[in-house]
Amino acid sequence: MNQKGVIHLALPLILLLFVAVLTFVVLIYFGIIKNPLKTLTVPGVKKEPTVSLQNQYQNPFDKSTQYVNPFASYKNPFDALKK
């Protein structure tokens, strides 16, 4: 069986793939394109938050001008059935 044709097809494809990867690496190195591999997340690795977390929240708005829920005093008729 003659496998000469397979080698003649495989070598140019390998060289083409190598040139494509090399071009991609050079474009990333010179900053022409952003590295897409930096945005990948690895499962199981937790990133620390970059924003400081606050323990307490204080409402900065005036209480008299805030929205009032019109249904706050609404009585559900089905609550009487629960007793």
Buried (B, 14 or more C-beta within 10 A) or exposed (E): EEEEEEEEEEEEEEEEEEEEEEEEEEEBEEEEEEEEEEEEEEEEEEEEEEEEEEEEEEEEEEEEEEEEEEEEEEEEEEEEEEE
